[in-house]
Amino acid sequence: MTRNDGRANDETRNINFTLDYTKNALASVLVEFGNTKVIVTATNDDKKPKWMEKEDTRGWVTAEYSLLPTATSTRCQRERSKVSGRTQEIQRLIGRALRSCVNLEKLGERTMIIDADVIQADGGTRCASICGGYVALSLAISRMMKDGLLEENPIIEPIAAVSAGISGGEVILDLNYEEDSSAQVDSNAVMTKSGKVIEFQTTAEGEPYDIETMNKIVELSKNAIQKIISLYPKTEVK
């Protein structure tokens, strides 16, 4: 199958990370998956969530996600007073993914807030946000360690995410919007550097598909995630 942008079925789009894209955040990164571009920032809030018990000494990692009105081909409304179900789902996914790679006890009684703002959407925004979220979180923690706010690094291991699916009866990786909107199967995988699964979301948009094909999607995603992690910029602050 010839893809609309000329890529091989197992090929990701061009992926790039630009550190310190904004100057006011503790850490920020512009993450680009082809034409999908997301600004992700990390903020340290020196208190744990109000819902946590007083005796609980863990920290927390949470996320907020939004689309710039002109991120899509037709203007989308800003979500001012109430976020959509889709936005809530993505925010929770980003938060779950990042908490899974952090020792919350070592983080201490604080909340790390990850903000993912999509400035241009062409498919895979949640996966790009998770990758950018990890990079921003890692950079923020490095700076906090340098400033003496943390004694040791609470990050357990790197994580990344990528989309995959079935289009034209073939398994393809890192779908852009045109591919995603017509795919027979849509999947998102979040995994650790060591290959452990954090989350695997998959939906047959039409006919059901067999387990062997699903396993192929997982393996393709696993290989791509290793590649993405290898592209992460160094975040150690000296």
Secondary structure, DSSP 8 states (H G I E B T S, - for coil): ---TT---TT----EEEEE--SSSSSEEEEEEETTEEEEEEEEEESS--TTS-TT----EEEEEEEE-TTSSSS------SS--HHHHHHHHHHHHHHHTTB-HHHH-S-EEEEEEEEEE-SS-HHHHHHHHHHHHHHHHHHHHHHTTS-SS--B-S-EEEEEEEEETTEEEES--HHHHHH-SEEEEEEEETTS-EEEEEEEESSS---HHHHHHHHHHHHHHHHHHHHT-------
